[in-house]
Every structure is written in C-alpha cells, then in structure tokens.
Amino acid sequence: MSKTHFGYESVEEQEKARRVRGVFDSVAPRYDMMNDLMSMGLHRAWKAFTLLRADLRPGHRVLDIAGGTGDLAQAFARKVGSGGLVVHTDINTSMLRVGRDRLLDAGLVLPTVACDAEKLPFPRDTFDRVSVGFGLRNMTHKDKALAEMCRVLKPGGKLLVLEFSKVARPLEKAYDWYSFNVLPRLGRLVAGDETSYRYLAESIRMHPGQEELKAMMKKCGFGHVDYHNLTAGVAALHVAIKC
C-alpha cells in the first residue's frame, strides 16, 4: 500500500483518510468559531474576495467541494438566484450536517452531497464554477481531485481554490511561532482538541506552495491559472480556467 503524509507523519493512504475524518469529526461543532479566532476574522475577507473573483451570474451552476459549514455555498446561492444551482459537498458527514443545518437556518435548501473529490459523482461539463475552500491540502491525491474538478467544469468554466499557502519570507519565523504555539493552545481551550490544530499547522507546511500548485493545476488540464496572495501569502486564491 502507498504511503502519504498526515501532517509531518508518513502514513498509509487509508490511514490518512481515517485520521483526517477524525480531525473534522472533532472540530465540526466549533469550526466557525475557531476560524474566526485563528485568522482574527480574516477568513471572511478571503472568502469575500473569492466570491468577487468567482464572477457569478444568475443561473450559474456551482459545485462547492469541501464545503464544510456552508459559508461559501450560502454566498454563492445568493448570487446565482432561484434559476441557478449550488451543490454543497464534503467528504466528512459531520461537517456536512453542520453546513446543511446552517443553510436551512438561512432559508436555503441546497443539494447536499457526501462525496470524495477524487471521484466526483457528476457528469462531465456540468458546472460553470467549482470551488474548494481550505480543503485541497487534506486530499490524498490532489492531482486526481484537480483533474476531477476540471472534468465536471464546462469549457470556459472557472475553478477557485482558496487555501493556506506559503507566507512571505520576512514573516516566516513569526508565522511559525504563531502556528505551533498559539493555534494548538486555542484548539485545546476553545475546541478541546490540541492535536487537530497541530495537524492543521503541519498540513499547511506540507501543502504545495503558490507556484507549485499553479503548475499542478495546469498539468491537470487547466489552460490558464493565476493566483492572488492574501495577507502576505498566509492564504492564496488560485483561479483556473478550463479551456
């Protein structure tokens, strides 16, 4: 069986899937609160920029992968209107339930599907937009997932990948100190889970940097890829067009 990484550990591929599922089962109830605390609210600005770059129009069909608690799906649904479609998906059912309930509380009834991004259950050329927010780094075979995203997009469709990335060099030491000292303590105090937030910090370091991810996306079939550094590279939004 092939090996992959779970944070800094080398594990069997099936073991990674099980452990990632455990992380999100644990953090789901306080996921949004922790996002606000960890990013000091900046994740909301990053998602607002993603919505802006999505350039959605009434009637568009959108697939939200690793949609979690549904904040992006909710914003997309407001833009595409009653004539459009937003499909809210996640591989983790605990996260999906939290997101579904939040969407219902907001008066939105969206298709909610538990699925693996590496094996999307949708036909080719179905969606005008595909998004994945802070989920790509947890996928075992990122290339397979990106190829699937390309497959289900219509020609001319747009993929938006919002993910933690490589921070600007002058900030590396301060960012490392924050990631490995503050985040785990926040996780312990607020979510009762220090280990999952240590994994978060490690998984960010193992994720491809901006240029590496751009090259990977092109290799997976996208004709044009660009990226935008957000907050000095703490996060990056990669935007890819299927030609």
C-alpha positions as CSV (number, residue, x, y, z in Angstrom):
1,M,0.0,0.0,0.0
2,S,1.3,3.5,-0.8
3,K,2.4,6.0,1.8
4,T,1.4,9.6,2.1
5,H,1.7,12.3,4.7
6,F,-0.6,13.2,7.6
7,G,1.0,16.5,8.7
8,Y,4.6,15.6,9.3
9,E,3.9,11.9,9.7
10,S,4.2,9.3,6.9
11,V,1.2,7.0,7.0
12,E,-0.7,4.6,4.7
13,E,-3.1,6.2,2.4
14,Q,-6.2,4.6,4.0
15,E,-4.9,5.6,7.4
16,K,-4.7,9.3,6.3
17,A,-8.3,9.2,5.2
18,R,-9.4,7.8,8.5
19,R,-7.4,10.3,10.5
20,V,-8.4,13.4,8.5
21,R,-12.0,12.2,9.0
22,G,-11.3,12.1,12.8
23,V,-9.9,15.6,12.8
24,F,-13.1,17.1,11.2
25,D,-15.4,15.0,13.3
26,S,-13.7,16.5,16.3
27,V,-13.7,20.2,15.1
28,A,-17.0,20.4,13.3
29,P,-19.1,21.8,16.2
30,R,-16.7,24.8,16.8
31,Y,-15.2,25.0,13.3
32,D,-16.5,28.5,12.5
33,M,-15.7,29.9,16.0
34,M,-12.1,28.6,15.6
35,N,-11.8,30.0,12.1
36,D,-12.6,33.5,13.5
37,L,-10.2,33.2,16.3
38,M,-7.3,31.6,14.3
39,S,-7.5,34.1,11.5
40,M,-8.7,37.1,13.6
41,G,-11.7,37.2,11.2
42,L,-9.5,37.4,8.1
43,H,-11.0,34.3,6.6
44,R,-14.2,36.2,6.0
45,A,-12.3,38.7,3.8
46,W,-10.6,35.9,2.0
47,K,-13.9,34.3,1.2
48,A,-15.4,37.6,0.1
49,F,-12.6,38.0,-2.3
50,T,-13.2,34.5,-3.6
51,L,-16.8,35.4,-4.2
52,L,-15.8,38.5,-6.1
53,R,-13.4,36.6,-8.3
54,A,-16.0,33.9,-9.0
55,D,-17.9,36.5,-11.0
56,L,-21.2,34.6,-10.6
57,R,-24.3,35.4,-12.6
58,P,-27.9,34.4,-12.2
59,G,-28.5,30.9,-13.5
60,H,-24.9,29.7,-13.0
61,R,-24.4,26.2,-11.7
62,V,-21.8,25.9,-8.9
63,L,-20.1,23.0,-7.2
64,D,-18.8,23.7,-3.7
65,I,-16.3,21.0,-2.8
66,A,-15.2,20.5,0.9
67,G,-18.0,23.0,1.5
68,G,-18.0,22.3,5.3
69,T,-20.2,24.6,7.2
70,G,-21.6,26.2,4.1
71,D,-20.5,29.8,4.2
72,L,-19.3,29.9,0.6
73,A,-22.3,27.9,-0.6
74,Q,-24.6,30.3,1.0
75,A,-22.8,33.3,-0.6
76,F,-22.8,31.6,-4.0
77,A,-26.6,30.8,-3.7
78,R,-27.4,34.4,-3.2
79,K,-25.6,35.3,-6.4
80,V,-26.9,32.6,-8.7
81,G,-30.5,33.2,-7.7
82,S,-33.5,30.8,-8.0
83,G,-32.6,30.0,-11.6
84,G,-29.1,28.8,-10.6
85,L,-27.9,25.8,-8.7
86,V,-25.3,25.4,-5.9
87,V,-24.4,21.9,-4.8
88,H,-22.8,21.7,-1.3
89,T,-20.5,18.8,-0.9
90,D,-18.0,17.4,1.6
91,I,-16.4,14.0,2.3
92,N,-17.0,14.5,6.0
93,T,-20.6,13.9,7.1
94,S,-20.2,15.7,10.4
95,M,-19.1,18.9,8.6
96,L,-21.8,18.4,6.0
97,R,-24.5,18.2,8.7
98,V,-23.4,21.4,10.3
99,G,-23.4,23.1,6.9
100,R,-26.8,21.8,5.9
101,D,-28.3,23.0,9.2
102,R,-26.8,26.4,8.8
103,L,-28.0,26.7,5.2
104,L,-31.5,25.7,6.3
105,D,-31.4,28.3,9.1
106,A,-30.6,30.9,6.4
107,G,-33.6,29.8,4.4
108,L,-31.6,27.9,1.7
109,V,-32.4,24.4,0.6
110,L,-29.4,23.3,-1.4
111,P,-28.5,19.8,-2.7
112,T,-26.1,18.4,-0.1
113,V,-23.9,15.5,-1.2
114,A,-21.3,13.5,0.7
115,C,-18.7,12.7,-1.8
116,D,-15.0,12.2,-2.4
117,A,-13.4,15.0,-4.5
118,E,-11.2,12.4,-6.2
119,K,-14.3,10.6,-7.5
120,L,-16.9,13.2,-8.1
121,P,-20.4,11.7,-8.9
122,F,-21.3,14.3,-11.6
123,P,-21.2,14.2,-15.4
124,R,-18.6,15.9,-17.5
125,D,-19.1,19.6,-18.4
126,T,-21.8,20.2,-15.7
127,F,-20.8,23.3,-13.7
128,D,-19.9,26.9,-14.5
129,R,-17.9,27.2,-11.3
130,V,-16.2,24.8,-8.9
131,S,-14.8,26.0,-5.6
132,V,-12.8,24.3,-2.9
133,G,-12.1,26.4,0.3
134,F,-9.4,25.1,2.7
135,G,-9.9,21.5,1.7
136,L,-7.4,20.7,-1.0
137,R,-4.5,20.2,1.4
138,N,-6.3,17.4,3.1
139,M,-6.8,15.4,0.0
140,T,-4.6,12.4,-0.5
141,H,-4.2,12.6,-4.3
142,K,-4.5,16.3,-5.1
143,D,-3.8,15.7,-8.8
144,K,-6.7,13.3,-9.1
145,A,-9.0,15.8,-7.3
146,L,-8.0,18.7,-9.6
147,A,-8.5,16.5,-12.7
148,E,-12.0,15.7,-11.5
149,M,-12.7,19.3,-10.9
150,C,-11.6,20.1,-14.5
151,R,-13.7,17.2,-15.8
152,V,-17.0,18.5,-14.3
153,L,-16.4,22.1,-15.3
154,K,-17.9,23.4,-18.5
155,P,-15.5,24.7,-21.1
156,G,-14.7,28.2,-20.1
157,G,-15.7,27.4,-16.5
158,K,-13.7,28.6,-13.6
159,L,-12.1,26.7,-10.6
160,L,-11.4,28.7,-7.4
161,V,-9.0,27.1,-4.9
162,L,-8.8,29.0,-1.6
163,E,-6.1,27.5,0.6
164,F,-3.4,28.3,3.2
165,S,-0.1,28.8,1.4
166,K,3.5,29.9,1.8
167,V,3.8,33.1,3.7
168,A,6.2,35.9,2.7
169,R,9.7,35.1,3.8
170,P,10.1,38.1,6.3
171,L,7.1,36.7,8.2
172,E,8.1,33.1,8.3
173,K,9.5,33.0,11.9
174,A,6.6,34.9,13.4
175,Y,4.1,32.8,11.5
176,D,5.7,29.5,12.5
177,W,5.7,30.6,16.2
178,Y,2.0,31.5,16.0
179,S,1.1,28.3,14.2
180,F,2.9,25.9,16.5
181,N,2.4,27.7,19.8
182,V,-0.8,29.7,19.6
183,L,-3.0,27.6,17.4
184,P,-2.7,24.3,19.4
185,R,-3.5,26.2,22.6
186,L,-6.5,27.8,21.1
187,G,-7.6,24.4,19.9
188,R,-7.3,23.0,23.4
189,L,-9.0,25.9,25.1
190,V,-11.9,26.5,22.7
191,A,-12.4,23.2,20.9
192,G,-11.0,20.8,23.5
193,D,-8.6,19.5,20.8
194,E,-5.0,20.5,20.6
195,T,-3.9,17.6,18.3
196,S,-6.2,18.5,15.4
197,Y,-4.9,22.1,15.3
198,R,-1.3,21.0,15.5
199,Y,-2.2,18.8,12.4
200,L,-3.6,22.0,10.8
201,A,-0.3,23.8,11.2
202,E,1.7,20.8,9.9
203,S,-0.6,20.2,6.9
204,I,-0.1,23.8,5.8
205,R,3.6,23.3,5.6
206,M,3.2,20.1,3.6
207,H,0.9,21.7,1.1
208,P,2.3,22.8,-2.3
209,G,3.3,26.5,-2.5
210,Q,1.8,29.0,-4.8
211,E,3.9,28.3,-7.9
212,E,3.9,24.5,-7.3
213,L,0.1,24.4,-7.1
214,K,-0.2,26.6,-10.2
215,A,2.0,24.1,-12.1
216,M,0.0,21.2,-10.8
217,M,-3.3,22.7,-11.9
218,K,-2.0,23.3,-15.4
219,K,-0.8,19.7,-15.6
220,C,-4.3,18.6,-14.6
221,G,-5.9,20.1,-17.6
222,F,-6.5,23.8,-16.9
223,G,-5.5,26.2,-19.7
224,H,-4.9,29.3,-17.6
225,V,-4.1,29.6,-14.0
226,D,-3.4,32.6,-11.8
227,Y,-3.1,33.2,-8.1
228,H,-3.6,36.0,-5.6
229,N,-1.7,36.1,-2.4
230,L,-3.9,37.1,0.6
231,T,-2.5,38.6,3.8
232,A,1.2,38.2,2.6
233,G,0.6,34.6,1.5
234,V,-1.0,33.3,4.6
235,A,-3.6,32.2,2.2
236,A,-3.8,32.2,-1.6
237,L,-6.6,32.1,-4.1
238,H,-5.8,30.1,-7.3
239,V,-8.2,30.8,-10.2
240,A,-8.1,28.4,-13.1
241,I,-10.0,28.4,-16.4
242,K,-10.9,25.2,-18.3
243,C,-10.2,26.0,-22.0
